[in-house]
Amino acid sequence: MKIKLSCLLILLMFSPFVRAQHHNTEYDSIYSVHLKELRQIKISIPKKYNSKEKFDVLYVLDGEWATSLSETVYEFLEYAEFIPTNMIIVSIPNYYKDGINMRRRDFIPSRTKTQPSLIGAKNFLSFLKEELIPSIDKKYPTKTENNILYGSSLGGLFTVYAYLEEPSLFKSYISIEPVLRSNENYISKIASERFEKNRDSKNTLWISSRDGKAFDDMGIAKFESILTLKAPKNLYWKIETYPNETHFSVIWKGIYDGLKFTYRKSKSNKKIINRADVIDK
């Protein structure tokens, strides 16, 4: 595994097909009524862009730092023929107010004892659903039914929250190192009710994290137990853990395996619950 990962990293950094930049970049902005602020957006368009062709869209949270890695991994997987040729990548940078990154406001769901008016995740989800995604669909030829949401850490928390609240908004959800312990394990508290409400939803959910103590401390173990018992029958899901990684280094493996899992061909939608079942081992 270590040898394979080393080879992958070398290819990601130096291979000409990766460095060739398969996307053209466009910058845009949208004023959000829900957030009451102007949000900057970066859109990566395939160079082979054809308005007659429709594209899957990958929405990337924490866009100011997560987009470059997402694009690189996508281009590698595309070249390796693990995922479809050509994809639109929509980067959503965080909003800064008075020099403070507002990702905690936007990504953490529910109310807290210290911040009783915190409802930012609900508003941010409304921004995605009612403003950003319709804007992207109007401007570009998209396959809305194949939308993917990707986030890590607090962005991973929001990704799981978005799945529970609006499963039909995205086809696939990729969550890496989600801080599911937030607000006294709020996500796990609402999961059973949301699963029951969305019994017929058909989605792909990938969650990855460090193994060992971190797996418990992040609140992922608790959420996994609920998934195992009560996940919708048509949810195609997996939770993967990695040894000897940090909160940040696990992102490399997580997004790579997560995109592969999202596009993995399967005639059945049954859940995969064995974390030892490594993809394509």
Sequence and secondary structure as in RCSB ss.txt:
>XXXX:A:sequence
MKIKLSCLLILLMFSPFVRAQHHNTEYDSIYSVHLKELRQIKISIPKKYNSKEKFDVLYVLDGEWATSLSETVYE
FLEYAEFIPTNMIIVSIPNYYKDGINMRRRDFIPSRTKTQPSLIGAKNFLSFLKEELIPSIDKKYPTKTENNILY
GSSLGGLFTVYAYLEEPSLFKSYISIEPVLRSNENYISKIASERFEKNRDSKNTLWISSRDGKAFDDMGIAKFES
ILTLKAPKNLYWKIETYPNETHFSVIWKGIYDGLKFTYRKSKSNKKIINRADVIDK
>XXXX:A:secstr
 HHHHHHHHHHHHH HHHHT  EEEEEEEEEETTTTEEEEEEEEEETT  TTS B EEEESSHHHHHHHHHHHHH
HHHHTTSS S  EEEE    EETTEETHHHHH  S  SS TT  HHHHHHHHIIIIIHHHHHHHS B GGG EEE
EETHHHHHHHHHHHH GGG SEEEEES  TTHHHHHHHHHHHHHHHHTTT  EEEEEEEE THHHHHTTHHHHHH
HHHHH  TTEEEEEEEESS  TTTHHHHHHHHHHHHHT   S       TT  TT 
